[in-house]
Amino acid sequence: MSHLSYQLFNYQYLLLTAVLELINTKGDKFFLQIFGLFIVGVISYRMLLITRITRTVGAIRSSPILLLLFFAMKKYILVNVHLTSTTLVN
């Protein structure tokens, strides 16, 4: 396994862990969720840079995973922001 493939695998693991921790965090820990979203964004950006730099099969295979996680996070953010804004209004 090359160094970049290993680095990409580590970022995938970190991203998955961050997403799972973020989903487990409840609405009362708002600042923790914002920090978690920042971490997910940084890891996703690093993975995109590695994917662009390397043109390996591993990088191409990881792109759908990254895209799927992005859409899952987008849906999670939209639902969570709606619930938070509804709670704040009430």
Helices and strands as residue ranges (DSSP letters): H 3-24, H 30-53, H 57-89
